[in-house]
Amino acid sequence: MTSRSEKTWNYIILTVMALIVLWPVGTFVAAAVSPDRAGRPSTDLQWGNFATAWQQAEFAQSMTVSLIITASVVILSVLLALMGGYAFGVLGVLGEKFLFPLILLGMMISLEVIIVPLYYQFRSLGLTDNLLGVILIHTAMGVPFGIFWMRAAFRTLPRAVFESAELDGAGAFRMLWSIAAPNIMPAVYTLILLNFMWTWNDYFLSLVFLHGDNQTATVALGVFQGKYVTQVNLMAAGGLIVAAPVLILYVIFQRKFISGMLAGAIKE
């Protein structure tokens, strides 16, 4: 058993570490509500900075675009990852020893390496400055990790459960949606949150493929910061606005996210 002194030291160490991590966050929030252009902390909180940043950066349009892209990518990526992970982890795929490493190869390809040929290919298909093009690229980039993640999660389920379901006449899709998926929901929630975060925070791909009214929130934030480089308080307010959806989603699903991450550490 852990002694009282050990528990005390654990709490002290964790508290110090938490303060170290939260200090930059606190200073960033303080800068966002500061009336001073340089973002120096003040007791006179200027909450109007958020409204000013929202209007000047035209976040209403860009965040709507980001939400459409992110929601579409999350839905497509998670569905494809569920079916792919189920195929590799439960059903067994002919040529799995060749196909699964081939899929994992997609995790190793850097976007910067393929962005030029990808741009010209999508331009010939009319998919540049088009939300569908960005959605397809993000989905293709997210599926390899999703299949890897879901395969590991499905392999933690007892094989006897699926054998019993097969004896009762359940088909592959029935077993997936009624038995397998409900039992790995923490891993699914984790994948949803990771895909949301990766897609929402994307800057490079959106900068290259989208322009004008189709620019995402991260690109709009970059343009806004370029215009207000001397007004740290407004830049900080804009940064918090763009980061808010990811932070809110993490707060809502933090318990499921942590349990999903822990579930991902189990054996194959």
MARBA-905282 format. One record per residue (C-alpha): x, y negated, z negated; residue number from 0; residue in three letters. Coordinates in Angstrom, 2 decimals. Each point is the difference from the previous one (the first is absolute). Layout:
N
SEDO       x       y       z resi resn
SEDO       X       Y       Z  NUM  Ala
...
# end
This chain:
268
SEDO       x       y       z resi resn
SEDO    0.00    0.00    0.00    0  Met
SEDO    1.07   -3.56    0.65    1  Thr
SEDO    0.89   -1.89   -3.17    2  Ser
SEDO   -1.47   -3.39   -0.86    3  Arg
SEDO    3.34   -1.73    0.61    4  Ser
SEDO    0.27    1.56    3.47    5  Glu
SEDO   -3.53   -1.16    0.85    6  Lys
SEDO    0.86   -3.50   -1.22    7  Thr
SEDO    3.12   -0.17    2.14    8  Trp
SEDO   -1.93    1.35    3.00    9  Asn
SEDO   -2.59   -2.77   -0.38   10  Tyr
SEDO    2.70   -2.65   -0.40   11  Ile
SEDO    1.89    1.15    3.10   12  Ile
SEDO   -3.20    0.24    2.07   13  Leu
SEDO   -1.12   -3.44   -1.18   14  Thr
SEDO    3.34   -1.56    0.96   15  Val
SEDO   -0.09    1.69    3.41   16  Met
SEDO   -3.58   -1.16    0.56   17  Ala
SEDO    0.95   -3.59   -0.84   18  Leu
SEDO    2.96    0.17    2.41   19  Ile
SEDO   -2.29    1.24    2.78   20  Val
SEDO   -2.86   -2.42   -0.75   21  Leu
SEDO    2.15   -3.12   -0.43   22  Trp
SEDO    0.42   -0.68    3.75   23  Pro
SEDO   -3.73    0.64    0.49   24  Val
SEDO   -0.86   -2.47   -2.75   25  Gly
SEDO    2.29   -2.69    1.40   26  Thr
SEDO   -1.52    0.53    3.47   27  Phe
SEDO   -3.54   -0.42   -1.34   28  Val
SEDO    1.10   -3.06   -2.00   29  Ala
SEDO    1.44   -1.52    3.16   30  Ala
SEDO   -3.25    0.67    1.88   31  Ala
SEDO   -2.08   -2.03   -2.48   32  Val
SEDO    2.59   -2.72   -0.55   33  Ser
SEDO   -0.86   -3.59    1.01   34  Pro
SEDO    3.69   -0.54    0.78   35  Asp
SEDO    1.05    0.50    3.64   36  Arg
SEDO    3.16    1.78   -1.14   37  Ala
SEDO   -2.11    2.51   -1.95   38  Gly
SEDO    1.35   -0.88   -3.43   39  Arg
SEDO   -2.24    1.40   -2.79   40  Pro
SEDO   -2.43   -2.45   -1.55   41  Ser
SEDO   -2.81    0.04   -2.54   42  Thr
SEDO   -2.17   -1.85    2.52   43  Asp
SEDO   -1.19    2.95    2.07   44  Leu
SEDO   -0.92   -0.86    3.59   45  Gln
SEDO   -2.39    2.77    1.09   46  Trp
SEDO   -0.85   -2.04    3.08   47  Gly
SEDO    3.30    1.16    1.52   48  Asn
SEDO   -1.71    3.25    1.00   49  Phe
SEDO   -2.82   -1.82    1.79   50  Ala
SEDO    2.49   -2.26    1.76   51  Thr
SEDO    2.14    2.94    1.12   52  Ala
SEDO   -3.10    1.91    1.15   53  Trp
SEDO   -1.20   -2.88    2.15   54  Gln
SEDO    3.35   -1.15    1.38   55  Gln
SEDO    1.14    3.52    0.95   56  Ala
SEDO   -3.45    0.97    1.36   57  Glu
SEDO    0.13    3.22   -2.00   58  Phe
SEDO   -3.70    0.73    0.57   59  Ala
SEDO    0.66    1.00    3.63   60  Gln
SEDO    3.36    1.70   -0.50   61  Ser
SEDO   -1.08    2.01   -3.06   62  Met
SEDO   -3.08    1.21    1.89   63  Thr
SEDO    2.30    1.24    2.77   64  Val
SEDO    2.27    1.69   -2.55   65  Ser
SEDO   -2.98    1.62   -1.69   66  Leu
SEDO   -1.34    1.39    3.29   67  Ile
SEDO    3.41    1.42    0.94   68  Ile
SEDO    0.74    1.39   -3.46   69  Thr
SEDO   -3.41    1.60   -0.53   70  Ala
SEDO    0.10    1.64    3.44   71  Ser
SEDO    3.54    1.31   -0.53   72  Val
SEDO   -0.77    1.35   -3.47   73  Val
SEDO   -3.11    1.85    1.19   74  Ile
SEDO    1.68    1.50    3.09   75  Leu
SEDO    3.29    0.84   -1.74   76  Ser
SEDO   -1.60    1.67   -3.02   77  Val
SEDO   -2.43    2.05    2.11   78  Leu
SEDO    2.76    1.20    2.34   79  Leu
SEDO    2.34    0.66   -2.94   80  Ala
SEDO   -2.68    2.03   -1.79   81  Leu
SEDO   -0.64    2.19    3.03   82  Met
SEDO    3.68    0.33    0.87   83  Gly
SEDO    1.06    0.72   -3.58   84  Gly
SEDO   -2.83    2.55   -0.32   85  Tyr
SEDO    1.07    1.72    3.20   86  Ala
SEDO    3.63    0.28   -1.09   87  Phe
SEDO   -0.61    0.56   -3.71   88  Gly
SEDO   -2.98    2.37    0.01   89  Val
SEDO   -0.93    1.40    3.40   90  Leu
SEDO    3.47    0.52    1.39   91  Gly
SEDO    0.97   -1.27    3.42   92  Val
SEDO    1.52    2.02    2.82   93  Leu
SEDO    3.59   -1.20    0.38   94  Gly
SEDO   -0.09   -1.86   -3.33   95  Glu
SEDO    3.74    0.32   -0.53   96  Lys
SEDO    0.53   -2.00    3.20   97  Phe
SEDO   -3.01   -2.33   -0.07   98  Leu
SEDO    0.22   -1.18   -3.62   99  Phe
SEDO    3.64   -1.24    0.24  100  Pro
SEDO   -0.98   -1.63    3.30  101  Leu
SEDO   -2.77   -1.93   -1.78  102  Ile
SEDO    2.37   -0.96   -2.80  103  Leu
SEDO    2.33   -1.42    2.63  104  Leu
SEDO   -2.55   -2.79    0.38  105  Gly
SEDO    0.89   -1.17   -3.53  106  Met
SEDO    3.60   -0.52    1.03  107  Met
SEDO   -0.58   -2.18    3.06  108  Ile
SEDO    0.52   -3.70   -0.72  109  Ser
SEDO   -2.51   -2.40    1.50  110  Leu
SEDO    2.80   -2.40    0.92  111  Glu
SEDO    1.53    2.66    2.27  112  Val
SEDO   -3.16    0.59    2.06  113  Ile
SEDO   -1.67   -3.42   -0.15  114  Ile
SEDO    1.22   -1.22    3.43  115  Val
SEDO   -1.09    3.01    2.11  116  Pro
SEDO   -3.15    0.24   -2.13  117  Leu
SEDO   -0.87   -3.62    0.76  118  Tyr
SEDO    0.40    0.43    3.77  119  Tyr
SEDO   -1.96    3.25   -0.03  120  Gln
SEDO   -2.87   -1.53   -1.94  121  Phe
SEDO    0.07   -3.11    2.18  122  Arg
SEDO   -0.49    2.17    3.08  123  Ser
SEDO   -3.03    1.53   -1.74  124  Leu
SEDO   -1.41   -3.39   -0.96  125  Gly
SEDO    0.48    0.66   -3.71  126  Leu
SEDO    2.20   -2.96   -0.92  127  Thr
SEDO   -1.73   -2.81   -1.89  128  Asp
SEDO   -2.63    2.63   -0.68  129  Asn
SEDO   -0.94    1.34   -3.43  130  Leu
SEDO   -0.46    3.50    1.39  131  Leu
SEDO    3.64    0.15    1.07  132  Gly
SEDO    1.29   -0.88   -3.47  133  Val
SEDO   -2.47    2.42   -1.62  134  Ile
SEDO    1.24    2.85    2.21  135  Leu
SEDO    3.66   -0.72   -0.75  136  Ile
SEDO   -0.54   -0.23   -3.77  137  His
SEDO   -2.04    3.20    0.04  138  Thr
SEDO    2.65    1.87    1.99  139  Ala
SEDO    2.69   -1.18   -2.42  140  Met
SEDO   -2.01    0.94   -3.09  141  Gly
SEDO   -1.22    3.47    1.01  142  Val
SEDO    3.36    1.86   -0.32  143  Pro
SEDO    0.41   -1.00   -3.65  144  Phe
SEDO   -3.71    0.62   -0.60  145  Gly
SEDO    0.20    3.56    1.33  146  Ile
SEDO    3.12    0.65   -2.10  147  Phe
SEDO   -1.76   -1.39   -3.10  148  Trp
SEDO   -3.27    1.87    0.53  149  Met
SEDO    1.74    3.27    0.83  150  Arg
SEDO    1.81   -0.10   -3.33  151  Ala
SEDO   -3.27   -0.80   -1.81  152  Ala
SEDO   -1.95    2.80    1.70  153  Phe
SEDO    2.70    2.53   -0.82  154  Arg
SEDO   -0.55   -0.58   -3.72  155  Thr
SEDO   -3.53    1.43    0.23  156  Leu
SEDO   -0.44    3.70   -0.84  157  Pro
SEDO   -0.20    2.16    3.12  158  Arg
SEDO   -2.70    2.11   -1.67  159  Ala
SEDO   -2.44   -2.93    0.23  160  Val
SEDO    0.16    0.00    3.80  161  Phe
SEDO   -0.12    3.80    0.21  162  Glu
SEDO   -3.19    0.02   -2.08  163  Ser
SEDO   -1.52   -2.71    2.18  164  Ala
SEDO    0.85    1.99    3.14  165  Glu
SEDO   -1.70    3.07   -1.46  166  Leu
SEDO   -3.10   -2.12   -0.62  167  Asp
SEDO   -0.04   -0.99    3.67  168  Gly
SEDO    1.40   -3.54   -0.28  169  Ala
SEDO    1.71   -1.32    3.11  170  Gly
SEDO    3.23   -1.97    0.18  171  Ala
SEDO   -1.67   -3.42    0.02  172  Phe
SEDO   -2.39    0.96   -2.80  173  Arg
SEDO    2.93    1.08   -2.16  174  Met
SEDO    1.85   -3.23    0.77  175  Leu
SEDO   -2.79   -2.45   -0.85  176  Trp
SEDO   -1.75    1.97   -2.76  177  Ser
SEDO    2.89    1.74   -1.79  178  Ile
SEDO    3.46   -1.23    0.95  179  Ala
SEDO   -0.42   -3.77    0.32  180  Ala
SEDO   -2.00   -0.53   -3.25  181  Pro
SEDO    2.73    1.81   -1.96  182  Asn
SEDO    2.84   -2.21    1.21  183  Ile
SEDO   -1.71   -3.39   -0.27  184  Met
SEDO    2.85   -1.59   -2.07  185  Pro
SEDO    2.37    0.73    2.90  186  Ala
SEDO   -2.57   -1.39    2.45  187  Val
SEDO   -0.38   -3.21   -2.03  188  Tyr
SEDO    3.77   -0.37   -0.10  189  Thr
SEDO    0.23    0.40    3.76  190  Leu
SEDO   -2.79   -2.56    0.48  191  Ile
SEDO    1.79   -2.53   -2.20  192  Leu
SEDO    3.38    0.57    1.67  193  Leu
SEDO   -1.46   -0.32    3.50  194  Asn
SEDO   -1.89   -3.13   -1.02  195  Phe
SEDO    3.13   -1.56   -1.47  196  Met
SEDO    2.24    0.87    2.97  197  Trp
SEDO   -2.48   -1.23    2.60  198  Thr
SEDO   -1.07   -3.14   -1.85  199  Trp
SEDO    3.60   -1.06   -0.67  200  Asn
SEDO    1.12    0.52    3.59  201  Asp
SEDO    1.60   -3.08    1.55  202  Tyr
SEDO    2.32    1.09    2.80  203  Phe
SEDO   -2.48    2.02    2.06  204  Leu
SEDO   -2.75   -2.61   -0.33  205  Ser
SEDO    2.42   -2.79    0.93  206  Leu
SEDO    0.98    1.77    3.23  207  Val
SEDO   -3.38    1.31    1.13  208  Phe
SEDO   -2.55   -2.56   -1.25  209  Leu
SEDO   -0.31   -3.72    0.64  210  His
SEDO   -2.41   -2.90   -0.47  211  Gly
SEDO   -3.28    0.89   -1.67  212  Asp
SEDO    1.13    3.61   -0.35  213  Asn
SEDO    2.89   -0.72   -2.37  214  Gln
SEDO   -0.03    1.88   -3.29  215  Thr
SEDO    0.19   -1.42   -3.52  216  Ala
SEDO    3.73    0.66   -0.33  217  Thr
SEDO    0.77   -1.81    3.26  218  Val
SEDO   -2.30   -2.87   -1.01  219  Ala
SEDO    1.86   -0.19   -3.31  220  Leu
SEDO    3.33   -0.19    1.84  221  Gly
SEDO   -1.28   -2.85    2.19  222  Val
SEDO   -1.43   -1.76   -3.06  223  Phe
SEDO    3.27    0.27   -1.93  224  Gln
SEDO    1.86   -1.41    2.98  225  Gly
SEDO   -2.21   -3.10   -0.10  226  Lys
SEDO    0.08   -0.44   -3.78  227  Tyr
SEDO    3.56    1.06   -0.73  228  Val
SEDO    0.48   -2.89   -2.44  229  Thr
SEDO   -3.23    0.71   -1.92  230  Gln
SEDO    0.86    3.03   -2.07  231  Val
SEDO   -3.28   -0.09   -1.91  232  Asn
SEDO   -2.09    0.34    3.17  233  Leu
SEDO    2.28    2.72    1.39  234  Met
SEDO   -0.35    1.96   -3.24  235  Ala
SEDO   -3.78   -0.43    0.06  236  Ala
SEDO   -0.12    1.26    3.58  237  Gly
SEDO    2.17    2.99   -0.90  238  Gly
SEDO   -2.33    0.96   -2.84  239  Leu
SEDO   -3.04   -0.27    2.27  240  Ile
SEDO    1.53    2.41    2.51  241  Val
SEDO    1.18    2.38   -2.73  242  Ala
SEDO   -3.35   -0.04   -1.83  243  Ala
SEDO   -1.75    2.87    1.91  244  Pro
SEDO    2.86    2.44   -0.67  245  Val
SEDO    0.22   -1.03   -3.66  246  Leu
SEDO   -3.76    0.32   -0.50  247  Ile
SEDO   -0.08    3.42    1.66  248  Leu
SEDO    2.91    1.21   -2.13  249  Tyr
SEDO   -1.64   -1.21   -3.23  250  Val
SEDO   -3.24    1.81    0.91  251  Ile
SEDO    1.68    3.29    0.95  252  Phe
SEDO    3.11   -0.10   -2.18  253  Gln
SEDO   -0.89    3.10   -2.04  254  Arg
SEDO   -0.78    2.04    3.13  255  Lys
SEDO    3.15   -1.36    1.67  256  Phe
SEDO    2.22    1.08   -2.90  257  Ile
SEDO   -1.61    3.45   -0.23  258  Ser
SEDO    0.33    0.37    3.77  259  Gly
SEDO    3.70   -0.92   -0.12  260  Met
SEDO    0.55    2.53   -2.79  261  Leu
SEDO   -1.89    2.64    1.99  262  Ala
SEDO    2.37   -0.67    2.90  263  Gly
SEDO    2.93    1.10   -2.16  264  Ala
SEDO   -1.25    3.55   -0.38  265  Ile
SEDO    1.39    3.04    1.75  266  Lys
SEDO   -0.68    0.84    3.62  267  Glu
# end
